[in-house]
Amino acid sequence: MTQTEPAEPLERPTQRSQAKADRRAALLEAAATLFAERGFNGVSIEDLGSAVGVSGPAVYRHFSSKQAVLEALLVGVSERLLSGGEDVSGADPDAEAALRALIGFHIDFALGEPDTIRVQDRDLDALPDSARRQVRRLQRRYVEVWMRVLGQLHPALADDELRVRVQGTFGLLNSTPHTARVGSAHVAPDAVRPVLERMAWAALTSE
């Protein structure tokens, strides 16, 4: 009888590789904040480095250029939305529950990453063509996740109307960084969420 070889343990990140990953994540977070405040063209590599406590040239250890930072930020968020949307929509076979879960998932994004939304709205065209096309492809696939679930709930709706309803809902939810100063004295997140949930549900499911 052949003895089964023990499975090799998963390789753990070294302290150095973990520190590098943490610094990269910190740079992307700082980039979202700075690009949102000043615009892509108003931020320098030195500004990005300073925001996380390193020199400008040290940024090049993680990204080849400022444009590469923007690409990682916008492609990365599009990938996360698609992956998360697929997971959420597939977790419940009931179409109504799945749609409500998608709404909640996207509201979490809108309330949690308002700076990224601002950057995407304003600076997407600063990406190179290939990266911009990649973002658009990921966005279309994310829309299609929602269309599939909404279509199960309203099978009589044509694809064109499903798409319009979904994209209109994204416009509503993604306007939050511009219309509600979340976390300030003006509007608290706990007050924003139920309003967005009701409005998104109505926009998607109205007869």
N, C-alpha and C positions, 0 to 999 in steps of 0.2 A: 504494500500500500504506500502510495506516495504521500509524504507529509506535506500539507499545504504550507507554503511559505507565509510567515506573518506579514500582514500589510505594513508597508512603510509608513511611519508617522508623517502627518502633514507637516511640511516645512514651515516653521514659524518665521515671521519677519525678524530680521536682525534689528538691533537697536538703531543702527545707522539707517537701514532702509525705512524703518518706521518713522524716524525723524525726518527723512527726506519726503515721505508721503505726507506727513503732517505739515511740513513747510509748503508743499505744493498746494494742499488744500487751503492753507491760510492765505496764500497768494491769490487763489481764485476767489475766496471770500472777500478779500480786500479789493480785488479788481471789480467785483460786482458793485461794491459800495462806491468806489471812486468813479467808475464809468457812469454809474447812475447819477452821481452828483455833478460831474464835470463833462461828461461825454467822452467817448473813446479818444478823440483827438486832443482833449484837454488834459490827458493823463500821460505822464512819461514813465519809462522804465524805472527811473530813480524814485518817482512817487510810489510805485508799486513796492519797490524794495523797502523804502522808508516805512511804509505802512505795516510791514511785518518785522521790522528791525534788522534788515540786511541792506547791503549796498546795492546799487542798481545793477552792476555787473554780476552779482550773485544770483540775480533772477534768471540769468541765462543758464544756470545749472539745471533749471527746471523747465524752462520754455525757451525756444529758439528766438522768439521775438514777441513784441507786444501783441501783434496780430495772432500769434499762436496762443496767447493767454485768452484772448477773446474767443478764439475757436474752441478751446477746451471748455470754456464757460458755457457757450451756447449749444455746442454739439452735446456736451455732457448733460445739460438740463433736458434737452430733447430726448436723449436716450433714457434718462431716468423717468420722464413722464410716460414714455411708451412702455417701458418695462413695468412700471408701477400700475399703469392703466390695464395692461394685460393681466397682471396678477389679480388686481381688484375685481375686474369683470369676470374672471374665471373662477372666483372663489365661491360664487353663489349661483346656482342654476336658475333661480327666480329672476326674471328680467327686471322687475320693479326694484327688488333689493339690490341687484347689480348696478342699476342706474343710480340709485341713491348713494351707493358706495363710491361710484365714479365721481359724483358731484362732491362728496365729502373729501375724496382724495385730491381733487383739483383745488378745492377751497383751501386745504392744508398748504398746497403749493403757493397759491395766490397770497395767503396771509403770511406764509413763512419766508417767501423769497421775492418780496416786492421789488428789490433792486434789480434782480435778474430780469424781471418782466420789463422794467424800464429800459434796461440795456438792450434787450431783444427788440423792443419797439423802435428804438432810436438808432441802434448801431449794427443791425443785422447786415446792412449793405457794406459795412467795413470789412466783412469777411471775404476771403478769396472765393472765387466762383465755386470751386469744388466743395468747400465747406458750407457755403450758403445752400447749395443744392442738397447736400446731405441733411442739413437742418430741415429744409422743406420736405424732403422725403420722410423723415422721422415724424414731422408734424402731420403729414397726410395719413400716415399709418395710425397715429394717435387718434385723429379724427375718425378713422374707420373703426377703431375699437368702440368708440361711443356710438357710431352709426349702427353697428351690428347689434348692440344691446338695445338701443332705441327702436330699431326695426323689429326686434322680437316683441317689444311692448306694443308697437303700432305697426303691424305688418302691412297695413293698407297704404302707408306713406311711401312715396317714391324716393329714390336715392337722392335726388336733387333737394327735396324738402328736408330729408334727414340731415343732409350736409349743412344746409342753411341753418337749421335749428341748432345743430351742434356748434357750428362756428359762431353763431350769434351768442350762444351761451358762454363760449370762451371769451368773447368780447366783453360780456357783462362781468364775468368773474375776474378777468385780467385787468379790468379798469379799476379794481380796488386800490392799487397803489396810487392812483391819480385822484380818486374821488373820496377816499377815506384815509385819514391819517391814523392808521392802525397803531395802537399802542400809545398814542398821545392822549392828552386830556379831552380831545374832541370825540374820538370814537374808540371804544374798547373792542378788542377782538371778540369777546363773548357776545357783544351786541351786534357785531357785523355778521358773524357766522349764520345765525338763524334767518336773517334777512336774505342773505345770498342763497341759502338752501331753498327757501320758498320761491324766490324769483327764478332761480335756475330750473327748478322743477316745473314751474308754470311755463317758462319759455320752451322747455323741451316737450311737454306733454299736452299743451293746450289743444283743444279740439277745433 
